[in-house]
Amino acid sequence: MLRIKRVPTVVSNYQKDEAEDVARRGGCGRNCLNKCCIEGAKIPLYAVKKLDKITGSKGLCCEYGNRVPPVAFLDSLLLGEWEDRMQQGLFRYDVTACETKVIPGKYGFIAQLNEGRHLKKRPTEFRVDKVLQPFDGNKFNFTKVGQEEVLFRFETDEDGDTQFIPNAPVDVETSPSVVAINVSPIEYGHVLLIPRVLECLPQRIDKESFLLALHMAVEAGNSYFRLGYNSLGAFATINHLHFQAYYLAVPFPIEKAPTKKIITLNEGVVISELLKYPVRGLVFEGGNTLQDLSDSVSDACICLQENNIPYNILIADCGQRVFLLPQCYAEKQALGEVSAELLDTQVNPAVWEISGHMVLKRKKDYEEASEENAWRLLAEVSLSEERFQEVCALIFEVIDTAGAEENAEDSSSMPEEHGDASLEEVEGNASRPPQVTGTQECLVLQ
């Protein structure tokens, strides 16, 4: 069983309903992130120089040379500030008290028992059948959180060196990108990266924001720190642009899955297909520059968004690999195609679950957790082979593949064959799902 440091916590006063009275401290009285309160505030700033490339097995930037960063980004800044907020009692519950274990098997799925999280977490407030929906300031968004939940600002700079400024005044005219705690965490160090928070962007990928997320992964420089993204319709619960990230010191099963190279783009980005994994997806890596990798992934995401295809993203290996995973679980739920057994688990398979970190709500499911059960749930998330190929064709139409090199060679990371006959049967079913025709296939609505 995995254990991490436990810190007693209580529910923060700042998690009360907005209708409750709060002591007025200027602005709206909530010391929030909106313009009413943030004008003149001072929030720590970690500014990084925009990178051309990432180098080394840890993804560390070559820009530092023999110098050291101004502060240890992951250990001292992000995790240190996160633990400080735990001591302040700003979380809804103590996630470090949740039981966690690695499920026996080839892939090493991770199970966490987090009873009651779904009751304490904010409910989804929008339609699940539309990937693109306008921002609604009347619904919960991140301008409404308290400034005490913000750890620091995270920005990139074309010029100058990476620097850390403990008390940097906020310019509301230049909308800051902030790193804040997730008050309903699912793991140690669970934070949110909120690009240009005052612009109130809806939950949709754009090139600038995705590049910022890649820079954060690179700056952390630790393969156990990953960033994730959920689109609307793929279990994002807040329609305000944000990425999630946390630290978990075990490999994710998806990171160990074999891949088959499909194509190498002109810019050096290699796109591969996941193999022998319950959810079909694409893997992006390489590129002549970090911008090349970012542009290729964001172009693909924008294509999915515009074609109303829900998807999840995992940024792994310190920003060197990006997993893009179209899915249709919410649609299957709406169509009544998910079994009652799976629905009873109340597991919403978003990016972390798809990557192999199963957050379970019931003790029964945790005690009976198995690789078979994890595989069976995730197989329901995946597009059929036929639909997946259609989606890939849409993506490749918008990515510049002129002169690109096509290559279908298996990766060297192919795991050994599984010896569990029952799991092999589940794998077979996942690779040959029931074919559903007409409107019962994963829809592309325009």
N, C-alpha and C positions, 0 to 999 in steps of 0.2 A: 504494500500500500504506500502511496506517495504521501509525504508529510511536508508541510511548510509551516513557517512561523505563524503562530496564532496571536492576534492582537484583539483584546476585547473592544467591541464597538457598540454604539447605540444609534438609534435612528436620528438623523440630523434634523434640527428644527427647520432647516431650509427645504425639507421634503414635504412640508405641510401643503395642504391645498391653498391655492392662491386666494381663496375667499377668506382665509383666516387672517386675523389681524397680526401685523408685524410692526415692530418698532421702526418708526421712520428715521432714515439716516440720510435724507436727501434723495433727489430723484423720485423713483416710485416707492422707495422705502425698503426695497428688497436687496439692495446692493447687487443688482443683476448685471448681465453682460450687455444689456441693451444701451442705446445711446443716452437714455435718461440718467443712467448711473455710471457708465464707464468713462465719460468725459473727465479727463484729469486723473483717472486712476493710474496706478503704477503696477505693472505686471511684469515679472521676469521675462527676459527675451533671450532665446537661444537662436542666433542667426548663423546659418551655414552658407559657405560659398557654394554656388552652383557647381556641380561636378560634371566633368566630361565623361569620366569612366569610374568604375569601381574595380578595385584590384585586390587580389589576395583571397584566400579561402574564407576569410571573415568579412569580406566585402568592404574592408576599410579603405578610406579614400587616400589616394596617393598625394593629395594636396598638402597633407600635414608634413610630409618629409620626415625629418628627425624631431619635429616639434610634437608636443602633446596637445590634445584638445583643451580648451579653457576650463572645462569641467567634464568629469566622466558622465557622458550623456545618459546612459542607461542606469548604471549602478547608483551614482550619486544624485543625479538630477531627477530622472523620471521615477525610479523605484523609491528613492529616498523621499521625494515629495509625496508620492502615493502613500507610503507608510505614515507620513506625518498626517495626512488626511484621515487615515484610519484612527490614529490616536485622537484626532479631533471629533471622531464619531460622525463622519459625514456620509457613511454608507448605510444602506437599508438593512444590511445583515453582515455578518462576519463570514466572508467566503472562505477564509483560511480554516474554518471549522468544518467545512464540507469534506466528506470522505471522497477520496479519489484513488483509483486503481488502474493498472494496465491489464486489460483483458487478455488472458492467454490465447495464443494463436500466432499465425505467421505475420499478421500486419500490426499487431499491438495496438488495437483500438483502446482509447482511454475513456473510462467511465467516471463521471462525477455525480454524486448524489447531492442535489440542490433542491431540497423539499421547500415548496412555498415560493420559489423565485417567481413563478408565473403569476402568483397572487400579489406580489409586491412590485412587480415590474409594470411600467406604464402600458396600457392596452393599445393595440393598433387603432388609429383613428381615421383610416382612409381605406379606399377600395383596394382589394388585393389583385384585381384583374387589369390594372393599368400601371405600367412601369413608369410612365411619365405623368405626373400630376403637379399642378401649380402649388407653390408654397402658400400656406394658409396661416397668417399670423395669429389667428384666433385659437389655433390648436397649439399644443405644446411644441416648443422649439427651443433651441439652445440659447437664445437671447434671454430666456426666462430663468436660467440657472443662476445661482449665486456665484459671485466672483471668488469666493473661498473654495469652490470646486475646481477652479482653474489652477493647473500646476505651473504653466509657463506658456509663453507665445513661441511658436516655431515658424521661422521664416527662412527663405533663401535669398541670397544677395548675389547679384551679378559680379560685383566688385568687392574687394576687401577680404579679410580673413574671417574664419569662423570665430565668433565671439559670444560671450555670455554677459548680459547686463542684468544684475539682480533687480534693479528698480527702474524699469524703462517706462516712461510715460506713454500712454496710449493716444494715438492720433485717430480719432473716429473717422476722419476723412479717408484714411488708409485702413481699410477694414482688416483687423488682425486675424491671423490664423492661430488658434489656441489648442492646447492639449489639456483636457479636463478629465477628471475621474468619471468612470461609469458607476453611478451610485447603486446599480444593480449588477455587480460584477459576477463573472463566471470563473475568474481565475486571478491569480496574483498579478498585480500591476495592470489590471484592466483599465485602459484609458480610451478616450475618444480624441481623434484628430479632427478638428472642425475648421475647414478652410474658409477664410474670409467671412467670419461669423456674422458680421453686421450686414453683409449683402443678402442674407436670408435666402441662400440658394436651395432649391429643392434637391431631393436625393437623386442626383444624376451625375455620372462621371463627366468631367471635362478635362482637357489636356493639362491645364495648369495645376489643378488640384491633384490629379493622379501623380504628376511629377513630384509634387510636394510630399505625397505619401511615400514614394520611392526613396526620396532623400532621407526621410525619417528612418526607414528600414536600414539604409546604408549607415546613417550616423549612429544608430544603436550598435551596429557591428557585432551582433550576437545572433546566431542562427536559431536560438530558442525564443527570440522575440519576433513575433509575426504580426503583420497587419492584415485585416480582413475588411471586406465590403459586402453589404447585402443591398441589392436593388429592391425597390418596391415590387411586391409580388413574389419575392424570394426571402421574405421574413425580415425585411427592414421594418422597424416599428415607429420610426420618427421620420417625417418627410422634411428633413433639414440636412443638407449634405454633411456627411461625416464618415470617417473610417474608424474601425475599432482596432485595438492592439492589446496584446498581453504577453506575459512571459510564462512559458511552461517548459521545464527542463527535460523533456523527452521528445523524440522525433514524432511528428504526426504521420499516421499511416499513409496519407496521400503523398507525402514527401518520399516515401520508400517505394511507391508503385513504379513499375517499369513504364517506359514511354517509347513511342515510335516516331522518328522524325518525319514530318510531312514536307516541310519546305524551309529554305533559308532565304530571307528577304535580302534585297540589295544592301540594306543597311547593316547586314550581319545578324539580324534577329532570327533565331531558330524557333520555329513553331512545331511542336510535337503533339501527339495524341496520347492520352493516358491509356494504359493497357492493364488488364486484370485488376480493375478497381470498380466498385459498384456504381460509381457515377462517372458518366462520360464527360470528358473535358479536354481543353487545350492547355499546353504549357508553353509559355514564352520565356526565352532566355537569350543572353548574349546581346549583340548589338555593338556597333562601332562607338556609340556614346550612350550614356544613360538616357538622354533625350530620345534616341532612336527606340530603345526598349519601351519607354513610356508612351511614345506616340503610337507604336504598333498596338499596344494593349488598349489604350484609350480609343483608338479608331475602332477596334473590335467592339468595345463596350458601347460606344455611341451607336454603332450599327445595331446591336441588340436592343438598345433602348428605343431607337426609332422604329424598330419592328415589333415592339411590345413583347420582347422575350425576356422573362426574369432571369437573373444570373447572380452568381456570387464570385468573389475574387479572394484569393489568398496570395499575399506577398511573402515569399519565403527566402531563405538563404541570403539574408542581409540585402534583399532587393535584387538578387541575381536571377531569381526564378519567380514567375507569376503564373498562377493557375486560374484559368477562366472557366467557369462551370455554369452553363445554362441549365435551368431546372424547371420542373413543372409540378412540384408536389402540391402547391396551393391550388392549382387548377384541378388536379385530381381530387383533392378534398372537395372542392365545390361541385364536381361532377359525381361525387359519391363513389369514386373508384378506389379509395383507400380502405383497407379492411378495418373493422371495428377494433381489432386487437392492436393495430398500430395507432389508431386514433386515441385509444385509451391511455397510451403512454404520455400523451400531451406534449410530445417532443416536436418542436418546429425545426426541421433541418435547415439551418442557415449555414453560413460559411464554416463555423467551428465544427458543427456536427458533420458536415460533408467532409471536412478535412480529417475527421476521425476522433474528435474530442466530443464524446456523447454526454450532454448535460441532461441527466435523468431526474424526473420530478417525484418518482415513487420509489420507496425502499425496495419493493418487490422487484421492480425492473433492474435496480442496481444489483441486488443479490443474485438475480438470474441472468445478469449481463453475460453475453457470449459473442464470439466473433460472428456466429451465424445470425444472431438477432440484429447485430449492428449492420451486417451486410444486407439483411432483408429490408430493413428500414431504408437504407440509402439507395437500394435498387429501385425503390418507388420514387425517388427524387429524380432519377436520371431520365433524359430523353431516350426514346427508342433509337436504335441504330439508324434507321431510315431518317427520322426527324433530325438527329444529330448531324448527319451528313448534309441535310438541307440547310441547317443553321451554319455549318462550316462554309458552305458555298456562299451564303450571304456575306459572311465575314470576309472571305477571300476576294469577293468582288470589290470591297471598299479599301482593302489593304493593297498598297502598291506592290504587285508581284512581278512587274515587268523585268524580265531577265533573271528572275529568282531561280534558285537551284532546287529542283524537286528531288527528294531523297527519302526513301522509305526504309531506313535501316533501324533495327531495334537498338535501344540503348543498352549500355553495359550494366545497367542497374537492375536487370531482370532478377527478381527474387526466385528462389527455388520453388518447385512445384509443391502445392499444398497436399498434405497427406490425409486430410479430413474429408472423407467421402461425402458427408452431409453438406459441408461447406462447398465442395466442388459442385454439388447439385444446385446450391443456391447461386453460385457463380454462373453456372450454365444458364439458369433462368434469367439472371441479370443481363447476360449478353444476348439472350433471345427473348425479350419481353413480349407479352401478348400484343399483337398488332391491333390498334384501335383505329377505326376509320372515321372519316367525316369530322364533325365538330368535336369528337371525343379525343382527337389527337391534340398535342400541345399547340395552342393556337398562335397564329401571327395576326394580330388585329391592327389594322391601320385606319 
